[in-house]
């Protein structure tokens, strides 16, 4: 139905989220929004194809329970668990949601240590991620500051990194003739 309450949108100013931004989204208690964290890790002896099928089942369960913001997270990698390639997880899940006619009802946010450069972010956004939290890149910035290899405040350094990534994405989009991120 066309009602104002069916058109709630979470607005983010930058699709590259800091750890703080992601924490705010995870702990959000706003009517009309329900957040679910879905792991994109799997047991190392499991076939990737079966892990993706398990991801579909988990996402469908979260959707039935009312989640409309899904955070795909690769945190939890250890000696027994490996992470799916983030681009594969995002694109496969995006296609699954399109096939099951749920894509317009769900936002995908990626929490991953994998994306580092502009191309990684551009492809992830192009394949269906709404926002990305590159926690490993941000933790690397912290390590560089602690080792005194980078002489900046942490927040300034992370903002500079995020701005550089966003500038690169805008440059790619402008060369393609795209003016909005949703068109990407």
NORNORWO-V340532 format. One record per residue. N is the residue number from 1. RES is the residue in one small letter. D_CENTER is the distance of its C-alpha to the mean C-alpha in Angstrom with 2 decimals. Layout:
# NORNORWO-V340532
{{N	RES	D_CENTER} {N	RES	D_CENTER}}
This chain:
# NORNORWO-V340532
{{1	x	28.61} {2	x	28.33} {3	x	28.05} {4	x	26.44} {5	x	24.77} {6	x	22.96} {7	x	21.38} {8	x	19.44} {9	x	16.45} {10	x	14.13} {11	x	14.51} {12	x	12.45} {13	x	14.51} {14	x	12.06} {15	x	8.60} {16	x	8.45} {17	x	8.43} {18	x	11.11} {19	x	11.60} {20	x	13.92} {21	x	11.75} {22	x	9.33} {23	x	12.69} {24	x	14.10} {25	x	11.63} {26	x	12.17} {27	x	15.87} {28	x	16.28} {29	x	19.51} {30	x	19.92} {31	x	21.85} {32	x	20.09} {33	x	16.64} {34	x	15.81} {35	x	12.71} {36	x	12.38} {37	x	10.68} {38	x	10.97} {39	x	11.70} {40	x	11.25} {41	x	14.35} {42	x	17.81} {43	x	21.40} {44	x	22.56} {45	x	25.52} {46	x	23.64} {47	x	23.30} {48	x	19.87} {49	x	20.95} {50	x	21.73} {51	x	18.48} {52	x	16.66} {53	x	19.29} {54	x	18.66} {55	x	14.95} {56	x	16.37} {57	x	18.88} {58	x	16.58} {59	x	14.39} {60	x	17.76} {61	x	19.10} {62	x	16.41} {63	x	17.03} {64	x	20.76} {65	x	20.44} {66	x	19.09} {67	x	15.35} {68	x	13.78} {69	x	10.35} {70	x	8.62} {71	x	6.31} {72	x	6.24} {73	x	7.79} {74	x	10.16} {75	x	12.26} {76	x	15.71} {77	x	16.78} {78	x	20.55} {79	x	23.76} {80	x	23.39} {81	x	19.72} {82	x	17.63} {83	x	14.01} {84	x	13.43} {85	x	12.59} {86	x	8.87} {87	x	10.12} {88	x	12.53} {89	x	10.44} {90	x	8.25} {91	x	11.61} {92	x	13.77} {93	x	12.03} {94	x	12.03} {95	x	15.68} {96	x	16.52} {97	x	15.48} {98	x	17.52} {99	x	20.41} {100	x	20.52} {101	x	20.35} {102	x	17.51} {103	x	14.91} {104	x	16.18} {105	x	16.10} {106	x	12.50} {107	x	9.26} {108	x	6.05} {109	x	3.03} {110	x	1.69} {111	x	4.88} {112	x	7.11} {113	x	10.50} {114	x	10.85} {115	x	9.91} {116	x	12.93} {117	x	14.60} {118	x	14.38} {119	x	14.69} {120	x	11.65} {121	x	9.48} {122	x	11.87} {123	x	11.79} {124	x	8.09} {125	x	8.51} {126	x	11.87} {127	x	11.07} {128	x	9.14} {129	x	5.51} {130	x	6.50} {131	x	4.69} {132	x	3.50} {133	x	5.75} {134	x	8.26} {135	x	10.50} {136	x	13.07} {137	x	13.79} {138	x	14.37} {139	x	16.50} {140	x	18.36} {141	x	19.23} {142	x	20.65} {143	x	22.65} {144	x	24.02} {145	x	25.17} {146	x	26.76} {147	x	28.52} {148	x	29.75} {149	x	28.49} {150	x	26.66} {151	x	28.71} {152	x	26.31} {153	x	25.04} {154	x	21.64} {155	x	20.15} {156	x	21.79} {157	x	20.57} {158	x	16.87} {159	x	17.44} {160	x	19.27} {161	x	16.58} {162	x	13.96} {163	x	16.82} {164	x	17.73} {165	x	14.39} {166	x	14.46} {167	x	18.12} {168	x	17.57} {169	x	15.22} {170	x	17.91} {171	x	20.56} {172	x	19.23} {173	x	18.86} {174	x	22.32} {175	x	23.89} {176	x	22.70} {177	x	24.13} {178	x	20.94} {179	x	21.01} {180	x	17.87} {181	x	14.18} {182	x	14.58} {183	x	17.32} {184	x	15.26}}
